[in-house]
Amino acid sequence: MSEQRPFDVVVVGAGMVGSLFTLLLLQDPQLAGLRVAVVEAEPLRDWSNTGEFDPRVSALTPASLALIAAAGCGPAFAELRQCAYTDMRVWDADGTGSVHFQARDAGLPHLGVLVENAALQSLLTRALVQRPQVSWLGPQRWQSLERLAGGRWRLVLADGAVLETGCLVAADGPLSPIREAAGIAVDSHDYHQRALVCIARTEQPHQMTAWQRFLPGGPLAFLPLSDVHHCAVVWSLPEAEAGALGELDDANFRQRLEQALESRLGTVAAVGARYAFPLRARHARDYCLPGLALIGDAAHSIHPLAGQGVNIGLQDAAVLAREMQAAAGSRLPLAHARVLSRYQRQRRGDNALTLHAMTGFQRLFGASDAMLRVLRNQGMRWFDRSGPLKRQVVRLATGR
């Protein structure tokens, strides 16, 4: 076996959540001497604001934006092309119910910021590799994980390198090989849907508004981008219907999109490449083992209908980093049992509520019962006129 390389922290997965966690952790001056290894399977990706729009986007809440700034990436983030959306319009295809969320009603400058995933990930990983404490091990996969005595872990990489640590953080996505190898059980729910995503150019400007129509098969969202005539489309559909739509030529697909959105933005003039991925909710029964913590999609994945997946993952990163910084201040090991217990206690309950809420919304708006449709639409109309309640919901959803 190759020589073992000890690290204080090993992070597997340098997506948005894993990268932000590491950057936040290293903001603490008392951790300046920390030895951190980041293992990432994908190569670093260069990003340019002048290229085509990436169809995978995130709706970042103000709370998430504050975390990016706290990680030292605020000025660089400001340079990314983005759209701060001020309004959100939601309506039911099977009735007259609708809700109009407005930032100004809650005293906010915006509801959130739409940014391309690839752009944000490139920004965070580039900041990460510049940190002198970080050993960037990528593109690199691992081949075995061994649990040692005293809450330590040994990770053997594909090139034969051996990493040993008492603090292993898994941020390696919804299928999380680390989670599986560690034997952490997962509760899952298959929606039997696929999310179809693409970029659409519309005749009318998007008005800095996120548009979402709940159709019987699943929600359709047009999310505004930095160019006022471009939106990122996320359409959740039954698997067979998603497959059929994916095979349509561009002209027929544009027509279907325009009809599904009720021509709210006029003609759909053009669409980019289409991609589809299966929708399944997952929730790890434990976020932690001795010396090991799961964050982001490795711990939970939810339906994209409210765009909260990345935001709750970033909150995982922030809470775990804060608890580890507090441990360092108390001269405790970063992955001390009390530290990981506090992290799990703070995050798992909140994430479970969000996950169940998204599943509940998906079932509610997918139900075909006539009486339920009537009640659903009456409820939406009542909520839209609720004033203080609606403002409070907006502030909670944006983390304010």
C-alpha positions, -999 to 999 in steps of 0.1 A, spaced: 0 0 0 12 35 -8 23 58 20 -5 71 41 -12 109 39 -29 122 71 -53 151 68 -73 170 94 -103 171 70 -111 151 38 -140 164 17 -153 141 -10 -171 161 -37 -163 197 -47 -197 207 -60 -213 238 -48 -220 224 -13 -187 207 -7 -167 237 -20 -187 262 1 -183 241 32 -145 240 28 -143 278 21 -164 287 51 -145 264 74 -112 280 63 -124 315 70 -117 310 107 -81 323 114 -77 297 142 -79 270 114 -52 286 92 -29 256 97 -56 230 89 -46 203 64 -75 197 40 -78 173 11 -106 177 -15 -113 147 -37 -133 155 -68 -141 131 -97 -147 158 -123 -121 181 -138 -121 218 -130 -143 237 -155 -136 271 -169 -166 293 -172 -173 324 -193 -202 348 -191 -202 350 -229 -210 314 -236 -244 298 -240 -266 296 -210 -264 264 -189 -299 249 -185 -291 238 -149 -297 269 -127 -302 276 -90 -326 301 -74 -304 313 -45 -321 329 -15 -307 360 2 -296 337 30 -275 316 5 -261 348 -11 -249 358 24 -231 325 28 -213 330 -5 -202 364 6 -191 350 40 -169 325 21 -150 354 6 -166 350 -29 -190 380 -29 -170 402 -53 -164 373 -77 -201 363 -75 -212 398 -85 -193 394 -118 -213 363 -128 -243 369 -151 -274 365 -130 -310 376 -126 -323 390 -93 -360 382 -96 -385 403 -79 -417 384 -85 -431 349 -87 -464 339 -103 -478 305 -96 -511 292 -109 -531 260 -112 -538 246 -147 -570 230 -134 -588 261 -122 -586 298 -113 -563 297 -83 -531 318 -85 -506 334 -62 -484 364 -70 -454 368 -47 -437 402 -48 -404 412 -30 -416 447 -24 -446 435 -4 -421 419 21 -398 449 21 -371 430 1 -351 441 -29 -356 407 -46 -369 372 -38 -336 356 -49 -310 353 -76 -310 329 -106 -275 318 -115 -262 290 -137 -249 260 -116 -218 256 -137 -209 293 -132 -213 292 -95 -195 259 -91 -166 271 -112 -163 302 -90 -163 282 -58 -138 255 -69 -114 281 -83 -115 299 -50 -109 266 -33 -78 255 -52 -62 288 -44 -62 282 -7 -28 271 5 -42 246 31 -61 227 4 -47 197 -14 -68 194 -46 -70 158 -56 -89 157 -89 -100 146 -113 -98 116 -91 -120 88 -79 -116 66 -48 -117 28 -48 -121 18 -11 -132 32 22 -122 16 55 -135 25 90 -106 25 115 -106 26 153 -114 59 171 -136 74 144 -109 75 118 -113 67 81 -89 55 54 -97 64 18 -78 48 -10 -78 67 -43 -78 52 -78 -42 62 -83 -32 43 -51 -29 73 -28 -40 66 7 -57 93 28 -64 90 65 -85 114 85 -106 118 116 -130 141 98 -145 129 65 -172 150 49 -193 135 21 -207 160 -4 -207 135 -33 -243 138 -45 -276 120 -42 -262 86 -50 -232 92 -26 -208 63 -29 -193 74 5 -227 71 22 -233 37 6 -198 24 16 -203 37 51 -235 17 54 -259 46 61 -295 37 53 -316 60 31 -354 64 29 -365 71 -7 -396 80 -26 -397 76 -64 -419 103 -80 -420 84 -113 -413 116 -130 -384 131 -149 -374 168 -149 -369 181 -185 -346 211 -186 -336 235 -214 -331 271 -222 -359 290 -240 -359 323 -258 -393 340 -255 -410 367 -275 -419 388 -245 -394 398 -217 -396 377 -185 -401 408 -163 -377 395 -137 -404 371 -127 -403 333 -121 -433 317 -138 -447 284 -125 -478 266 -137 -490 234 -119 -501 210 -146 -517 176 -139 -485 158 -147 -462 181 -128 -451 218 -125 -436 238 -153 -413 266 -144 -398 294 -166 -370 309 -145 -356 343 -156 -320 347 -168 -297 377 -172 -310 383 -208 -346 394 -205 -358 371 -233 -341 340 -220 -355 316 -193 -343 283 -179 -371 258 -183 -377 230 -157 -407 208 -165 -415 179 -142 -434 152 -161 -444 115 -159 -416 94 -172 -434 83 -204 -445 119 -213 -410 133 -206 -396 107 -230 -421 116 -257 -415 153 -254 -377 148 -255 -381 132 -289 -401 160 -305 -384 183 -330 -377 218 -319 -407 234 -336 -432 210 -320 -415 212 -286 -416 250 -287 -453 248 -294 -459 225 -265 -440 247 -242 -459 278 -253 -492 260 -248 -482 247 -214 -473 282 -202 -505 296 -217 -485 320 -238 -477 341 -208 -444 352 -224 -457 351 -260 -441 329 -286 -414 305 -275 -390 316 -303 -361 291 -297 -350 263 -274 -316 249 -266 -306 213 -260 -329 193 -238 -318 172 -208 -338 149 -185 -331 134 -151 -352 112 -128 -369 127 -98 -366 108 -65 -367 121 -29 -340 106 -6 -332 112 30 -304 96 50 -315 81 83 -283 94 99 -263 124 88 -233 113 108 -212 84 120 -181 88 142 -157 110 122 -181 112 92 -207 138 81 -230 140 51 -240 173 36 -261 185 7 -275 159 -17 -255 131 0 -278 137 30 -311 146 12 -326 153 -22 -360 168 -29 -384 176 -57 -373 207 -76 -407 224 -76 -397 251 -51 -361 253 -61 -349 247 -25 -325 218 -29 -293 238 -33 -303 263 -6 -308 237 21 -276 221 11 -257 253 15 -273 257 49 -259 222 58 -225 234 48 -228 266 69 -240 248 100 -213 221 99 -186 246 93 -198 268 122 -200 238 146 -165 227 136 -151 262 141 -168 263 176 -151 230 183 -117 244 174 -123 273 197 -131 248 225 -100 227 216 -122 198 206 -116 176 176 -134 190 146 -155 158 143 -161 153 180 -193 134 188 -209 166 203 -201 186 171 -217 161 147 -246 156 170 -254 193 171 -251 195 133 -275 166 128 -299 179 153 -300 213 137 -303 202 101 -321 168 98 -354 179 113 -356 211 92 -347 192 60 -372 165 67 -400 191 70 -389 206 37 -387 172 20 -422 162 32 -436 196 22 -423 193 -13 -437 157 -16 -470 170 -2 -472 198 -28 -464 174 -56 -492 151 -45 -517 180 -39 -512 196 -73 -511 162 -91 -544 151 -76 -573 148 -101 -602 146 -76 -627 173 -85 -634 184 -49 -597 186 -41 -592 208 -72 -619 232 -60 -604 234 -25 -569 238 -39 -579 267 -61 -599 284 -33 -569 280 -10 -546 296 -35 -570 326 -40 -573 330 -2 -536 328 4 -530 354 -24 -552 379 -5 -538 370 29 -515 400 32 -494 396 63 -494 358 61 -481 359 25 -455 384 34 -443 362 63 -441 332 41 -419 352 16 -396 363 44 -393 327 57 -387 313 22 -359 338 15 -342 333 49 -350 368 61 
